[in-house]
Amino acid sequence: MSDIRLEGVSKRYGPVAAADDVDLAVAQGEFVTILGPSGSGKTTLLSLIAGLNRPTAGRIFIGGRDVTDAPAQERNIGLVFQSYALFPHMTVLENVLFPLGVRKIGGAVARSQALDALKLVRLEGLEDRRPSQLSGGQQQRVALARAIVFKPDILLLDEPLGALDRKLREELQVELKQLQRTLGVTTILVTHDQEEALSLSDRIMVLDKGRTQQVAAPAEAYLKPANRFVAEFLGIANFVGLEDGRTGLVRPERVRIGAIGTAAKTARVVEAIYLGQMVRYHLALENGAAGAPMVAAVPFVGRAFATGERVAVSWEAADIWPV
């Protein structure tokens, strides 16, 4: 397994910088997610690391080796795409054997490695099926098996779960993290799904317009965002004025609401959205705040405040993060 290091990496298309002076160090065995909106440069960075594209400036190192100008086939990288890219005319086993054949590994050794990879992704017994006979989740597992069968130095995942429904996506998120831990392979995931990034990653890299906004552990990025962009992109952000004139951030789950008289601030419920174990309230603050909007996410305990009802609103000073 190997570490990954980007030093001042940029990729320009004419006047547009898809990646702009990006630095990143990913430790051996670490799971890092590159997160950002469409057009932020996520896939560009992944393609540069994979060797599918070359940077305009900067250097890329894998396992301490400068691979900036090395072709993709010399980087020993496992790649998984959202589209799966399986060969429809091949069986599951043949799809997984394919990258071994490219590396001149065949016979019983190749078959044993392929079957081991399929076992890791829980596809035993499906070796003879074709992709069209599999569910979307099973096809994604085949793509994962194909990417890990040759024991890559690093694993690159480009929106691998984006085509799946929510329930299946959440199930595969758990399986993907367990697989990554089992293999100990250095992994970079690209996604625009904030929940996916927060749940899977050791660290998150937030990008916007090709530039790094923050690199941090998920909890730190969520609770202590580096700037307003990160605060707004990672979930719902409530912004409040601070006494020193700055703006502070309070996350919805840190906001408490109750009966009138239990706090100095009051609000009117604009909308109450029942989400099963919790209720998300959209509030309009009063107390001189001129109807400033706020969102609170609180556990559902059998009764929800109704639309139009006035409630008391509070939060702890420690829950405010200046941005």
C-alpha positions in Angstrom: 0.0 0.0 0.0 1.1 3.6 -0.6 0.6 7.1 0.5 -0.4 9.9 -1.9 0.9 13.5 -2.1 -0.1 16.4 -4.3 2.2 19.5 -4.3 0.8 22.6 -5.9 -1.2 20.7 -8.5 -3.1 22.8 -11.0 -5.0 21.9 -14.2 -6.1 24.7 -16.5 -8.3 24.6 -19.6 -7.6 27.9 -21.2 -8.5 30.6 -18.6 -10.4 28.2 -16.4 -8.6 26.5 -13.5 -10.3 23.1 -12.8 -7.7 22.5 -10.1 -5.9 25.5 -8.6 -2.7 25.0 -6.7 -3.9 22.0 -4.7 -1.9 20.5 -1.9 -3.0 17.2 -0.3 -1.2 14.4 1.7 -3.1 11.1 2.2 -1.5 8.7 4.6 -1.0 5.0 3.8 -4.3 3.2 4.6 -6.3 6.5 5.0 -9.8 7.0 3.5 -10.1 10.6 2.2 -13.1 12.0 0.5 -12.9 14.9 -2.0 -16.2 16.7 -1.6 -17.7 19.7 -3.5 -20.5 20.8 -5.8 -20.6 20.1 -9.5 -17.8 21.9 -11.3 -15.6 22.2 -8.2 -12.8 20.1 -9.6 -13.3 16.8 -7.8 -13.2 14.5 -10.8 -10.4 16.5 -12.3 -8.2 15.8 -9.3 -9.1 12.1 -9.3 -8.2 11.9 -13.0 -4.8 13.5 -12.3 -4.0 11.1 -9.5 -5.1 8.2 -11.7 -2.9 9.3 -14.6 -5.9 9.8 -17.0 -4.9 13.4 -17.3 -1.7 15.4 -16.6 -1.5 18.5 -14.5 -0.6 21.9 -15.9 1.6 22.5 -12.9 2.6 20.8 -9.7 3.8 17.2 -8.8 2.0 14.0 -7.8 3.7 11.3 -5.7 2.4 7.8 -4.9 4.4 5.8 -2.4 7.1 8.4 -2.5 7.6 8.0 -6.3 7.0 11.0 -8.6 4.3 9.7 -11.0 3.3 13.1 -12.5 4.3 12.0 -16.0 3.8 8.3 -15.5 1.0 6.7 -17.6 -2.0 5.2 -15.7 -0.9 1.6 -16.3 2.3 2.2 -14.3 0.5 3.5 -11.2 -1.1 0.3 -9.9 -4.4 2.0 -9.2 -7.8 0.4 -8.7 -10.6 2.6 -10.2 -14.4 2.4 -9.7 -16.8 4.6 -11.6 -20.4 5.4 -11.1 -21.3 3.7 -14.4 -19.6 0.4 -13.2 -18.1 -0.1 -16.8 -18.6 -3.8 -16.7 -18.2 -5.9 -19.8 -21.7 -7.0 -20.7 -20.6 -10.1 -22.7 -18.5 -11.4 -19.9 -19.6 -13.3 -16.8 -19.0 -11.9 -13.3 -15.9 -14.1 -12.9 -14.5 -13.1 -16.3 -15.0 -9.4 -15.5 -13.0 -9.8 -12.3 -10.3 -11.9 -14.1 -9.8 -9.3 -16.8 -7.4 -6.9 -15.0 -5.3 -10.0 -14.0 -5.1 -11.0 -17.6 -3.9 -7.6 -18.5 -1.1 -8.1 -15.9 -0.2 -11.5 -17.4 -1.6 -13.4 -14.4 -3.6 -16.4 -15.4 -4.5 -20.0 -14.6 -5.2 -21.2 -11.1 -3.5 -18.3 -9.4 -5.8 -15.8 -11.2 -8.9 -17.8 -10.6 -8.1 -18.0 -6.8 -7.5 -14.3 -6.6 -10.7 -13.5 -8.4 -12.8 -15.8 -6.2 -11.2 -14.3 -3.1 -12.1 -10.8 -4.4 -15.7 -11.9 -5.0 -15.9 -13.4 -1.6 -14.8 -10.1 -0.1 -17.7 -8.3 -1.7 -20.1 -11.1 -0.9 -20.8 -12.4 -4.4 -20.0 -16.1 -3.9 -22.1 -18.3 -6.2 -22.7 -15.6 -8.8 -19.6 -16.2 -10.8 -21.3 -17.4 -13.9 -24.0 -14.6 -14.2 -23.7 -11.8 -16.6 -24.0 -8.1 -15.5 -27.6 -7.9 -17.0 -28.6 -10.6 -14.5 -27.5 -8.6 -11.5 -29.0 -5.9 -9.4 -27.4 -2.4 -9.4 -25.9 -3.2 -6.0 -24.5 -6.5 -7.2 -23.0 -4.8 -10.3 -21.3 -2.2 -8.1 -19.8 -5.1 -6.0 -18.4 -6.6 -9.2 -16.8 -3.3 -10.1 -15.2 -3.2 -6.6 -14.0 -6.8 -6.9 -12.4 -6.0 -10.3 -10.7 -2.9 -8.8 -9.2 -4.7 -5.8 -8.4 -8.2 -7.3 -4.8 -7.2 -8.4 -4.0 -5.7 -5.0 -3.7 -2.0 -6.0 -1.5 0.4 -4.2 -4.4 2.9 -4.0 -8.2 2.8 -4.7 -9.9 5.7 -6.4 -13.7 5.9 -6.3 -15.6 8.3 -8.5 -19.2 8.7 -7.3 -19.4 4.8 -7.0 -22.8 4.7 -5.2 -24.5 7.7 -7.0 -26.7 5.5 -9.2 -28.2 3.5 -6.4 -31.4 4.2 -4.4 -31.0 5.7 -0.9 -31.4 2.5 1.1 -29.1 0.4 -1.0 -26.6 3.3 -1.1 -26.5 3.4 2.7 -26.0 -0.4 3.0 -23.1 -0.3 0.5 -21.5 2.6 2.3 -21.2 0.4 5.4 -19.8 -2.5 3.3 -17.4 -0.2 1.4 -15.9 1.2 4.7 -15.6 -2.3 6.1 -13.9 -3.5 2.9 -11.5 -0.6 2.9 -10.5 -1.4 6.5 -10.1 -5.0 5.8 -7.8 -4.3 2.8 -6.0 -1.4 4.4 -5.8 0.2 1.0 -5.3 4.0 0.7 -8.5 5.3 -0.7 -9.8 8.5 -2.3 -13.5 8.9 -2.9 -15.1 11.7 -5.0 -18.7 12.6 -4.2 -21.1 15.5 -3.9 -23.1 13.7 -1.2 -22.3 15.3 2.2 -23.7 12.4 4.3 -21.7 9.9 2.4 -18.5 11.9 2.9 -19.2 12.4 6.6 -20.0 8.7 7.3 -17.1 7.1 5.3 -14.1 9.3 5.6 -11.1 9.6 7.9 -10.8 13.1 6.5 -12.7 15.3 4.1 -11.3 17.7 1.5 -13.8 20.4 0.5 -13.3 22.0 -2.9 -14.9 24.9 -4.6 -13.9 26.3 -8.0 -10.8 24.2 -8.0 -9.5 25.5 -4.7 -9.1 23.8 -1.4 -11.5 25.2 1.2 -10.7 22.9 4.1 -9.1 19.5 4.8 -10.2 18.1 8.2 -11.8 15.2 10.0 -15.6 14.9 9.3 -16.6 16.2 12.8 -14.2 19.1 12.6 -15.3 20.2 9.2 -19.0 20.0 10.2 -18.7 21.7 13.6 -15.7 24.0 12.9 -15.9 24.9 9.2 -13.1 27.0 7.9 -15.4 29.5 6.1 -19.0 30.2 5.2 -18.8 28.1 2.1 -17.9 24.9 4.0 -20.5 25.7 6.7 -23.3 26.0 4.1 -22.1 23.1 1.9 -21.8 20.6 4.8 -25.5 20.3 5.8 -27.8 23.0 7.1 -26.3 26.1 8.7 -27.9 28.7 10.9 -26.1 32.0 11.0 -26.4 34.3 14.0 -24.9 37.7 14.8 -22.2 37.8 17.5 -21.6 40.6 20.0 -18.3 41.6 18.3 -20.1 42.0 15.0 -19.0 38.8 13.4 -21.2 36.0 12.2 -21.5 32.7 14.0 -22.8 29.2 13.0 -25.2 27.0 14.9 -26.1 23.6 13.5 -29.8 22.6 13.6 -29.3 19.7 16.0 -27.8 22.1 18.5 -30.9 24.3 18.6 -33.4 23.6 21.3 -37.0 24.6 21.2 -39.6 24.5 23.9 -42.6 26.2 25.4 -42.8 29.9 25.6 -41.1 31.3 28.7 -38.2 28.8 28.8 -35.7 31.0 26.9 -35.1 34.6 26.0 -35.5 34.1 22.2 -38.9 33.3 20.6 -39.8 32.1 17.1 -42.8 31.1 15.1 -43.0 27.7 13.5 -43.1 28.2 9.7 -43.0 24.5 8.9 -42.7 21.2 10.9 -41.3 18.3 8.9 -41.7 14.9 10.4 -38.7 12.6 9.6 -39.4 9.6 11.8 -37.0 9.8 14.8 -36.8 13.6 14.5 -38.7 16.7 13.5 -37.1 19.4 11.4 -38.6 22.8 12.3 -38.2 25.8 10.0 -38.6 28.8 12.3 -38.9 32.6 12.0 -37.1 34.2 14.9 -38.7 37.1 16.7 -37.1 39.3 19.5 -36.0 42.0 17.1 -34.6 39.5 14.6 -37.1 40.6 12.0 -38.3 37.1 11.2 -34.8 35.8 10.6 -35.0 32.1 9.5 -33.6 29.3 11.5 -33.8 25.5 11.3 -33.9 23.2 14.4 -33.7 19.4 14.3 -35.0 17.8 17.5 -36.0 14.2 18.5 -39.6 13.3 18.1 -41.1 12.5 21.5 -44.7 12.0 20.6 -45.8 15.6 19.9 -44.6 18.1 17.4 -45.1 21.9 17.6 -47.7 23.0 15.0 -47.2 25.4 12.1 -47.9 28.9 13.4 -47.2 28.0 17.0 -44.8 30.3 19.0 -41.9 28.6 20.7 -38.9 29.4 22.8 -35.5 28.9 21.1 -32.1 28.5 22.7 -28.6 27.2 22.2 -25.3 27.0 24.1 -22.6 29.5 23.6 -20.2 26.6 23.0 -22.3 25.5 20.0 -21.5 28.7 18.1 -18.6 28.6 15.7 -17.5 32.0 14.1 -17.3 32.0 10.3 
